[in-house]
Amino acid sequence: MNLHFVGKKIIKNADGDGKSLFCLRVPKNALNMGQALFLFLVASILSVQGQRINSSCECGIAGKNRRIVGGTSVQPHEYPWLVALMLGPKLHCGGAIITDLHILTAGHCITFGVHYRDLSVYIGMHDRLDASYSVLRVKYGIKHPKFTSNAVRDINDIAILTLEKKLTFSDKIRPLCLPRKDMHFHAMPLTVAGWGKTRQGALASSRYLLETKVQMVDSEKCQKSTIYKDNLVSDTMMCAYNRGKDACQGDSGGPLFATHPFTKNKKWYHVGIVSWGIDCAKPEYPECGKPSDAVVSMRIVGGRRAEPHSFPWTVAILKNERMHCGGAVVTNKHVLSAGHCFKWDDFKSMKVLIGLDNLDDLSNVEKRTISNVVIHEDFTSTAVRDENDIAIATLNHPVTFGDTIVPICLPLPGEDFADRVGTIAGWGRMGVEKSSSRVLLKASLRILSDEKCMQSQLAQHLKPTMMCAFSKGKDGCQGDSGGPLIVFQPAGKYVQAGIVSWGIGCADPRYPGVYTKVSNYIDWIMQHLKGGEMCN
């Protein structure tokens, strides 16, 4: 049996060691443009490695257990091709097994500060607390050569991960089939499944594998929404939807899959990859550091639009109706920000926007003035850097915590975040000479150890109370001065590790962004939160 790609034979049936098992046959000239994208990386990688076609295994065969009718839970190992991509203890993305050596996922899952070597692949998993699943590292990862991204969407959002060793197929571990050109899925129920945030009020990832059903939406209907009209590339993207359900029910990079009459609905086919979108459920009463699920992130952070209210502690501080600085809600009356945001400017001319997403839509935003500001008593400044760059602004009236306003958690005194992945968010400039963003943007950065920070060209300006963070092409200029650098903790909450302070240029590898190290100032912060209401 031969595998063909757009009329050109690329794989021959072969034997030999080191060749992964690939259960697929695609007829010659059997790909349209969307499916060609789907198989481009598969063909590229597998042709180089020389795959051995295994006629004894079948792709897309569901596990022996069947789903609970009418429910969202999945019986253990019902979809044996599903994998979870973990970034440390945090669920990062989903993916699908397509050979005994390869995982198909989204390109953005290995972009924006996350390297494929950072990921662990959980295979054969149903219950995340049941350790019977396998954990493998990623040996190699490649995304589509024409992958591009803007503040909202990704184009050619597809990638293949190569595992460190081969899988042995079984009832619990099985590949998903790739579709043929003559298979259409427009009127068929599609399944998306994963361990992501799926239910109203589910502020942490699910313990068990969950699923939901959606249907494909015509491009014309999808493009009626302004945000989709401007960003949907119909040749390589498709929309899927069901009232009250969406791809956020699964995980970024996870498969959208379905059966097909061509195989009498006995096999499952990989129809799409969860990429981007704006929609999901509402949360319950918030805790500190719990992101709002009014819209749940479907993809990794990094130099792009943040889903509305997904960082509900982030505030915009305006001066004379123009963006001035960022900050983070720490109590219902106090905002943590940078000292330099207030040192040379009158806080009485400032306004704080809380629960904000879009600066052009303030209809449901809480607006406050500032009644008092405390800047650290040891704050100093030079032409290059600010030291002890921290301040607390007191709002003129307290806010009420809810879906769009949640306080950030503070770290433990002296807590170290070296080598962790942090997130910044704000409405700041998108580049050195670019204008401020009208919508909330976010970026993913690697927090450097103090030793690595001192190896940079900023060494002579650094102090122990400062920390560095950097990822190629991303920097603190993506956010605002005074805005928070946050880190996701295993307990399911975000804590504020740093405050955007200073830097040289933007995204220059010689000069990482510098942040005030919040864990050094916990006692000072607590002393100046008088009358404020905090959360657990």
C-alpha positions as CSV (number, residue, x, y, z in Angstrom):
1,M,0.0,0.0,0.0
2,N,1.3,3.4,-0.9
3,L,0.6,6.8,0.7
4,H,0.3,9.6,-1.8
5,F,0.3,13.4,-1.3
6,V,-1.2,15.6,-4.0
7,G,-0.4,13.1,-6.7
8,K,3.2,12.5,-5.6
9,K,4.2,9.2,-4.0
10,I,6.2,10.0,-0.8
11,I,6.1,6.9,1.2
12,K,6.7,3.3,0.2
13,N,5.8,0.2,2.1
14,A,9.0,-0.7,3.9
15,D,10.4,-2.7,6.7
16,G,13.3,-1.9,9.1
17,D,14.1,-0.6,12.5
18,G,13.5,2.9,13.6
19,K,10.4,3.5,11.4
20,S,7.1,4.4,13.0
21,L,3.9,2.6,12.4
22,F,1.5,4.7,10.3
23,C,-2.1,3.3,9.9
24,L,-3.3,5.4,7.0
25,R,-4.1,5.3,3.3
26,V,-4.8,8.5,1.3
27,P,-5.7,8.0,-2.4
28,K,-3.8,9.9,-5.1
29,N,-5.2,13.4,-5.8
30,A,-7.5,13.0,-2.8
31,L,-6.8,16.2,-0.9
32,N,-8.4,19.6,-1.0
33,M,-6.6,22.6,0.3
34,G,-7.8,22.3,3.9
35,Q,-6.9,18.7,4.2
36,A,-3.6,19.3,2.4
37,L,-2.6,21.5,5.2
38,F,-3.7,18.8,7.6
39,L,-1.3,16.3,6.1
40,F,1.5,18.6,5.0
41,L,3.6,18.1,8.1
42,V,2.7,14.4,8.4
43,A,3.9,13.9,4.8
44,S,7.1,16.0,5.3
45,I,8.2,14.2,8.5
46,L,7.2,10.7,7.6
47,S,8.8,10.8,4.2
48,V,12.1,11.7,5.7
49,Q,11.9,9.1,8.4
50,G,10.7,6.3,6.0
51,Q,7.5,5.0,7.7
52,R,6.6,1.4,7.8
53,I,2.9,0.9,6.9
54,N,1.4,-1.6,9.3
55,S,-1.6,-3.5,7.8
56,S,-2.3,-5.3,11.1
57,C,-3.4,-2.2,13.0
58,E,-6.4,0.1,12.4
59,C,-6.6,3.8,13.1
60,G,-9.6,5.5,14.6
61,I,-11.1,2.5,16.4
62,A,-12.7,3.6,19.7
63,G,-12.0,1.8,22.9
64,K,-14.3,-0.9,24.2
65,N,-16.0,1.4,26.6
66,R,-18.8,3.6,25.3
67,R,-19.7,7.1,26.4
68,I,-22.4,8.0,28.9
69,V,-25.5,8.9,26.8
70,G,-26.5,12.5,27.3
71,G,-23.5,13.3,29.5
72,T,-20.2,15.1,29.1
73,S,-18.0,12.4,30.8
74,V,-16.1,9.9,28.7
75,Q,-15.7,6.3,29.7
76,P,-12.0,5.4,30.4
77,H,-10.0,5.1,27.2
78,E,-13.0,5.5,24.8
79,Y,-10.9,7.9,22.7
80,P,-7.5,6.2,22.9
81,W,-5.8,8.7,20.6
82,L,-6.1,11.6,22.9
83,V,-3.1,12.9,24.8
84,A,-2.5,15.7,27.2
85,L,0.6,18.0,26.7
86,M,1.7,19.1,30.1
87,L,3.9,22.1,31.0
88,G,5.2,21.1,34.4
89,P,2.1,20.5,36.5
90,K,-0.1,22.6,34.3
91,L,-2.3,21.3,31.4
92,H,-0.9,23.1,28.4
93,C,-2.5,21.7,25.3
94,G,-4.1,18.6,23.8
95,G,-3.1,16.4,20.9
96,A,-3.8,13.2,19.0
97,I,-1.7,10.1,18.3
98,I,-1.3,9.6,14.5
99,T,1.5,7.1,14.5
100,D,3.3,5.1,17.2
101,L,5.9,7.9,17.3
102,H,4.0,11.1,16.4
103,I,1.4,13.5,18.0
104,L,-0.6,16.0,15.9
105,T,-1.3,19.3,17.7
106,A,-1.4,23.1,17.2
107,G,1.6,25.2,16.1
108,H,0.9,27.8,18.8
109,C,1.4,25.0,21.5
110,I,5.2,25.1,20.8
111,T,5.4,28.9,20.2
112,F,5.5,32.1,22.4
113,G,8.0,31.1,25.0
114,V,7.2,27.3,25.2
115,H,9.7,25.0,23.6
116,Y,8.7,21.4,22.6
117,R,11.4,20.2,25.1
118,D,9.4,21.8,27.9
119,L,6.5,19.5,27.3
120,S,5.6,16.1,28.8
121,V,3.0,13.9,26.9
122,Y,0.5,12.0,29.0
123,I,-0.6,8.9,27.0
124,G,-3.4,6.5,27.8
125,M,-4.9,8.8,30.4
126,H,-8.4,9.2,31.6
127,D,-8.2,10.2,35.3
128,R,-5.4,12.7,35.9
129,L,-5.0,11.4,39.4
130,D,-4.6,7.8,38.3
131,A,-1.0,7.2,37.6
132,S,-1.5,4.3,35.3
133,Y,-0.9,6.4,32.2
134,S,2.4,6.7,30.5
135,V,4.5,9.9,30.4
136,L,6.9,10.5,27.6
137,R,9.1,13.5,26.6
138,V,9.2,15.1,23.2
139,K,12.3,14.4,21.1
140,Y,11.5,16.9,18.3
141,G,8.8,19.3,17.4
142,I,8.0,21.1,14.1
143,K,5.2,23.5,13.2
144,H,4.0,24.5,9.7
145,P,6.7,26.6,7.9
146,K,4.0,29.2,7.2
147,F,2.7,29.5,10.7
148,T,1.9,33.1,11.5
149,S,0.0,34.8,14.3
150,N,-1.5,38.2,15.1
151,A,-3.2,39.5,18.3
152,V,-6.3,37.3,17.6
153,R,-5.6,34.3,15.5
154,D,-3.1,31.8,14.1
155,I,-2.7,30.8,10.5
156,N,-1.4,27.3,9.5
157,D,-1.8,26.4,13.2
158,I,-0.5,22.8,13.0
159,A,2.5,21.0,14.4
160,I,3.9,17.5,14.9
161,L,5.7,16.3,18.0
162,T,8.0,13.3,17.8
163,L,8.1,11.2,21.0
164,E,11.3,10.0,22.6
165,K,10.3,6.3,22.1
166,K,7.7,4.3,20.2
167,L,4.2,3.5,21.5
168,T,2.7,0.0,21.7
169,F,-0.8,0.2,20.4
170,S,-3.5,-1.4,22.6
171,D,-7.1,-0.7,23.7
172,K,-5.9,2.3,25.6
173,I,-3.5,3.6,23.0
174,R,-4.5,3.9,19.4
175,P,-4.0,6.3,16.5
176,L,-6.6,8.6,15.0
177,C,-7.3,8.4,11.2
178,L,-6.7,11.3,8.9
179,P,-9.5,12.0,6.5
180,R,-9.8,11.6,2.7
181,K,-10.8,14.3,0.3
182,D,-14.2,12.8,-0.4
183,M,-15.2,12.7,3.3
184,H,-17.4,15.7,4.1
185,F,-18.3,16.4,7.7
186,H,-20.6,19.5,7.4
187,A,-23.8,17.9,8.7
188,M,-22.3,15.5,11.1
189,P,-21.8,15.7,14.9
190,L,-18.2,16.4,15.7
191,T,-16.5,15.6,19.0
192,V,-14.0,17.7,20.9
193,A,-12.6,16.2,24.1
194,G,-9.9,17.0,26.6
195,W,-9.1,17.8,30.2
196,G,-9.6,21.5,29.8
197,K,-12.0,23.9,31.5
198,T,-15.4,22.6,30.5
199,R,-18.2,23.4,32.9
200,Q,-19.6,26.6,34.3
201,G,-17.6,27.5,37.4
202,A,-14.8,25.0,36.6
203,L,-11.9,27.3,37.3
204,A,-9.3,24.5,37.1
205,S,-8.7,21.9,34.4
206,S,-10.8,18.8,34.6
207,R,-9.7,15.7,36.5
208,Y,-11.4,13.4,34.0
209,L,-11.5,13.4,30.2
210,L,-14.6,15.2,29.1
211,E,-16.3,15.7,25.7
212,T,-18.8,17.8,23.9
213,K,-20.5,17.7,20.5
214,V,-20.4,20.6,18.0
215,Q,-21.2,21.0,14.3
216,M,-19.4,22.7,11.5
217,V,-20.5,26.2,10.7
218,D,-20.3,27.6,7.2
219,S,-17.6,30.2,6.7
220,E,-20.2,32.8,5.5
221,K,-22.1,32.4,8.8
222,C,-18.9,32.4,10.9
223,Q,-17.7,35.6,9.2
224,K,-20.8,37.6,10.2
225,S,-19.0,38.3,13.4
226,T,-16.5,41.1,13.0
227,I,-13.6,39.4,14.8
228,Y,-14.0,36.3,12.7
229,K,-14.6,38.2,9.5
230,D,-11.2,39.9,9.8
231,N,-9.3,36.9,10.9
232,L,-10.8,33.7,9.4
233,V,-8.9,32.1,6.5
234,S,-11.5,29.9,5.0
235,D,-9.1,27.7,3.0
236,T,-7.3,26.5,6.1
237,M,-9.7,27.2,9.0
238,M,-13.2,26.1,9.9
239,C,-15.7,27.0,12.6
240,A,-17.5,24.6,14.8
241,Y,-20.2,25.5,17.3
242,N,-23.1,24.3,19.4
243,R,-25.3,26.4,21.7
244,G,-23.6,26.6,25.1
245,K,-20.7,24.4,23.8
246,D,-17.4,25.3,22.1
247,A,-13.9,24.1,21.5
248,C,-12.9,25.7,24.8
249,Q,-14.6,22.6,26.2
250,G,-11.4,20.7,25.2
251,D,-7.8,21.8,24.9
252,S,-5.8,23.9,22.5
253,G,-4.2,21.6,20.0
254,G,-6.6,18.8,20.7
255,P,-8.5,17.0,17.9
256,L,-11.9,17.7,16.5
257,F,-13.0,14.3,15.3
258,A,-15.9,12.3,13.9
259,T,-17.0,9.0,12.4
260,H,-18.1,8.8,8.7
261,P,-20.5,6.7,6.7
262,F,-17.6,5.8,4.4
263,T,-16.5,3.3,7.1
264,K,-20.0,2.7,8.4
265,N,-19.2,5.0,11.3
266,K,-16.8,2.4,12.7
267,K,-13.7,4.6,12.5
268,W,-13.0,8.1,13.8
269,Y,-11.3,10.7,11.7
270,H,-9.2,13.8,12.6
271,V,-11.3,16.7,11.2
272,G,-9.7,19.7,12.8
273,I,-7.3,21.0,15.4
274,V,-8.5,23.3,18.2
275,S,-6.9,26.6,17.4
276,W,-8.6,29.9,18.5
277,G,-11.9,31.5,19.3
278,I,-13.8,33.6,21.8
279,D,-16.6,31.9,23.8
280,C,-17.2,29.8,26.9
281,A,-19.0,29.5,30.3
282,K,-19.3,31.7,33.4
283,P,-17.5,31.2,36.7
284,E,-18.7,30.9,40.3
285,Y,-17.7,33.4,42.9
286,P,-14.0,34.1,42.4
287,E,-10.9,33.3,44.5
288,C,-7.7,35.3,44.2
289,G,-5.7,34.4,41.2
290,K,-8.5,32.4,39.6
291,P,-8.9,33.5,35.9
292,S,-12.4,34.2,34.8
293,D,-14.0,31.6,32.6
294,A,-16.4,34.0,31.0
295,V,-14.0,33.3,28.2
296,V,-11.5,30.5,28.8
297,S,-8.2,30.5,27.0
298,M,-8.0,28.0,24.1
299,R,-4.3,28.5,23.5
300,I,-1.1,29.4,25.1
301,V,-0.4,33.0,26.0
302,G,2.1,35.0,24.0
303,G,2.1,38.3,22.2
304,R,-1.6,38.1,21.2
305,R,-5.1,39.1,22.2
306,A,-6.1,37.9,25.6
307,E,-9.6,36.4,25.9
308,P,-11.8,39.0,27.5
309,H,-11.5,39.0,31.3
310,S,-9.2,36.0,31.4
311,F,-6.9,38.0,33.6
312,P,-9.5,39.8,35.7
313,W,-7.0,41.4,38.1
314,T,-5.3,43.4,35.4
315,V,-6.2,47.2,35.4
316,A,-5.5,50.1,33.2
317,I,-4.3,53.4,34.7
318,L,-5.1,56.3,32.5
319,K,-3.7,59.8,32.8
320,N,-5.7,62.6,31.1
321,E,-7.7,59.8,29.3
322,R,-4.5,58.2,27.8
323,M,-2.8,54.9,28.8
324,H,-0.3,55.6,31.5
325,C,0.4,52.3,33.4
326,G,-0.9,48.9,34.3
327,G,-1.5,47.4,37.7
328,A,-3.1,44.4,39.5
329,V,-6.0,44.3,41.9
330,V,-4.8,42.9,45.3
331,T,-7.8,43.9,47.5
332,N,-11.2,45.5,46.7
333,K,-9.6,48.9,47.4
334,H,-5.9,48.5,46.4
335,V,-3.9,48.2,43.2
336,L,-0.3,47.0,43.1
337,S,1.8,48.9,40.5
338,A,5.2,50.4,39.9
339,G,6.7,53.3,41.8
340,H,7.8,55.1,38.7
341,C,4.1,55.3,37.5
342,F,3.4,57.8,40.3
343,K,6.8,59.3,41.2
344,W,6.7,62.2,38.7
345,D,3.0,62.4,38.0
346,D,0.0,63.6,40.0
347,F,-2.2,60.6,40.8
348,K,-5.2,63.0,41.1
349,S,-5.2,63.3,37.3
350,M,-5.4,59.5,36.9
351,K,-8.3,57.1,36.5
352,V,-8.3,53.4,37.0
353,L,-10.3,51.1,34.7
354,I,-11.2,47.7,36.4
355,G,-12.8,44.8,34.7
356,L,-11.6,46.2,31.4
357,D,-11.0,44.3,28.1
358,N,-11.5,46.8,25.2
359,L,-10.7,50.5,25.7
360,D,-13.3,51.3,23.0
361,D,-16.0,49.6,25.1
362,L,-16.3,50.9,28.7
363,S,-20.0,50.0,29.2
364,N,-19.4,47.4,31.9
365,V,-16.1,48.7,33.3
366,E,-15.7,50.0,36.8
367,K,-14.1,53.4,36.9
368,R,-12.3,54.7,39.9
369,T,-10.1,57.6,40.9
370,I,-7.1,57.3,43.2
371,S,-7.4,58.7,46.8
372,N,-3.8,57.8,47.9
373,V,-0.6,56.4,46.6
374,V,2.3,54.9,48.7
375,I,5.6,54.5,46.9
376,H,8.3,52.4,48.5
377,E,10.4,54.7,50.7
378,D,13.7,53.4,49.1
379,F,12.6,54.0,45.5
380,T,15.5,55.4,43.5
381,S,15.9,56.0,39.8
382,T,18.8,56.5,37.3
383,A,18.8,57.1,33.6
384,V,18.6,53.4,33.0
385,R,16.7,51.7,35.8
386,D,14.4,52.1,38.8
387,E,15.1,50.3,42.1
388,N,12.5,49.3,44.7
389,D,10.0,50.1,41.9
390,I,6.8,49.3,43.7
391,A,3.7,51.3,44.8
392,I,0.2,50.7,46.1
393,A,-2.7,52.9,44.9
394,T,-5.8,53.2,47.0
395,L,-9.1,53.5,45.1
396,N,-11.6,56.2,46.0
397,H,-14.4,53.5,46.4
398,P,-14.0,49.7,46.7
399,V,-15.0,47.4,43.9
400,T,-17.1,44.2,44.1
401,F,-15.5,41.0,43.1
402,G,-17.3,39.0,40.4
403,D,-16.9,37.5,36.9
404,T,-14.7,40.3,35.6
405,I,-13.0,41.5,38.7
406,V,-10.8,39.1,40.7
407,P,-7.8,39.9,42.9
408,I,-4.4,38.4,42.1
409,C,-2.7,36.2,44.7
410,L,0.5,37.3,46.3
411,P,3.5,34.9,46.5
412,L,5.2,33.6,49.6
413,P,7.9,35.7,51.1
414,G,11.2,35.0,49.2
415,E,9.5,32.6,46.8
416,D,11.7,31.9,43.7
417,F,10.3,31.6,40.2
418,A,13.5,30.9,38.3
419,D,13.0,28.9,35.1
420,R,9.2,29.1,35.4
421,V,6.9,30.4,32.6
422,G,5.3,33.7,33.4
423,T,2.6,35.7,31.7
424,I,2.3,39.4,31.2
425,A,-0.9,41.2,30.1
426,G,-1.7,44.8,29.3
427,W,-2.7,47.4,26.8
428,G,0.8,48.7,26.2
429,R,2.8,49.2,23.1
430,M,3.1,46.2,20.7
431,G,6.7,47.3,19.8
432,V,9.3,50.0,20.5
433,E,7.8,52.4,18.0
434,K,4.3,51.1,17.9
435,S,1.1,52.4,19.5
436,S,-0.7,51.1,22.5
437,S,-3.2,48.3,22.0
438,R,-7.0,48.9,22.4
439,V,-7.6,45.4,23.6
440,L,-5.8,43.4,26.3
441,L,-2.7,41.6,25.1
442,K,-0.8,38.8,26.7
443,A,2.7,37.3,26.3
444,S,4.4,34.2,27.7
445,L,8.0,34.7,29.0
446,R,10.6,32.5,30.6
447,I,11.7,33.8,34.1
448,L,15.5,33.7,34.3
449,S,17.5,32.7,37.4
450,D,19.4,35.4,39.1
451,E,22.6,33.9,37.7
452,K,21.4,34.0,34.1
453,C,20.0,37.5,34.6
454,M,23.5,38.7,35.7
455,Q,25.0,37.2,32.5
456,S,23.1,39.6,30.4
457,Q,24.3,43.1,29.4
458,L,22.2,44.6,32.1
459,A,24.3,43.1,34.9
460,Q,25.8,46.4,36.1
461,H,22.3,47.9,36.6
462,L,20.7,44.9,38.4
463,K,19.9,44.5,42.1
464,P,18.7,41.4,44.1
465,T,15.2,42.9,44.3
466,M,14.9,42.6,40.5
467,M,14.1,39.7,38.3
468,C,14.5,39.1,34.5
469,A,12.2,37.4,32.0
470,F,12.6,36.9,28.3
471,S,11.3,34.9,25.4
472,K,12.5,35.3,21.8
473,G,10.4,38.0,20.2
474,K,8.5,38.8,23.4
475,D,9.1,41.3,26.1
476,G,7.6,43.5,28.7
477,C,6.8,46.1,26.1
478,Q,3.9,43.8,25.3
479,G,2.3,44.9,28.6
480,D,2.5,48.1,30.5
481,S,4.8,49.6,33.2
482,G,3.3,48.6,36.6
483,G,1.5,45.6,35.1
484,P,1.8,42.1,36.7
485,L,4.0,39.2,35.7
486,I,2.0,36.2,36.9
487,V,2.8,32.5,37.3
488,F,0.4,29.6,37.4
489,Q,0.8,27.5,40.5
490,P,0.0,23.7,40.8
491,A,-2.9,24.6,43.2
492,G,-4.7,26.1,40.2
493,K,-4.2,29.8,41.0
494,Y,-2.0,32.6,39.5
495,V,0.3,34.5,41.8
496,Q,2.1,37.8,41.0
497,A,5.8,37.1,40.7
498,G,6.8,40.5,39.3
499,I,5.9,44.1,38.3
500,V,6.8,45.4,34.9
501,S,9.6,47.8,35.8
502,W,12.2,48.7,33.1
503,G,14.2,47.5,30.2
504,I,16.2,48.5,27.1
505,G,14.4,48.3,23.8
506,C,11.9,45.5,23.3
507,A,12.5,41.7,22.9
508,D,16.2,42.2,22.5
509,P,18.0,39.0,23.7
510,R,20.9,41.1,25.0
511,Y,18.5,43.0,27.3
512,P,15.8,40.9,29.0
513,G,12.8,42.7,30.6
514,V,13.3,43.6,34.3
515,Y,10.6,43.2,36.9
516,T,10.3,44.1,40.6
517,K,10.5,40.9,42.6
518,V,7.2,40.9,44.5
519,S,8.2,38.1,46.9
520,N,10.8,40.5,48.4
521,Y,8.1,43.0,49.4
522,I,5.3,40.9,51.0
523,D,5.7,42.5,54.4
524,W,5.8,46.0,52.9
525,I,2.7,45.3,50.8
526,M,0.7,43.9,53.7
527,Q,1.5,47.0,55.8
528,H,-0.2,49.2,53.2
529,L,-3.5,47.3,52.5
530,K,-5.4,48.9,55.4
531,G,-9.2,48.5,55.0
532,G,-8.9,46.3,51.9
533,E,-10.7,43.0,51.5
534,M,-8.6,40.1,50.2
535,C,-9.5,36.6,49.0
536,N,-8.2,33.2,50.0
